[in-house]
Amino acid sequence: MNVYNAGVAARLATAIQDYEAGLLSLAQVQSALQSAITLLENDGSGIADSVRLAEADLEEIHFTVLLDEQRPAAIFRLDELRATLGSAGDG
């Protein structure tokens, strides 16, 4: 991942942590992902695609999962994205 994308990924990781801590709503973390999609450069790391897929999954969670089950489902999906962000940053 290039340096620019690493900065965007770091901001996403912060948004994920804030969501887990209850500081952001599902809509706010989804908005952070949507914003990142437009900022990420195609550097061959595949990070933009990973963020796009995670955002789509959060959209599905928002509209198809019962309200009290949304946060755990979203956190589970965001943990996968965080792992992808970390592994892309290593390479």
C-alpha positions, 0 to 999 in steps of 0.5 A: 500500500502506498503512503497516501493510502496508508494514511486513509487506512489509518483514519479508517482504523480510527473510525472502526475503533470509535464505532466499537467504543460507541462513539460513532453510529453505524451510519457514521462509520459507513459514511467514513467508508464511503468517503475513503472509497473516493480517496483511495488510490489504485495502488495494486493493494486491493484496499479500495475493493476491500473497503467498497465490499465492507461498506456494501456489507454494512449497508446490508447489515443496516437494512436486513439485521435486527436493530439489537444485532446490528452492532455485533454484526457490523463489528464482526465485519469491520474486524475483517476489514481491519485485518485486511487494512493491516495486512495490506499495510505490511506488504 
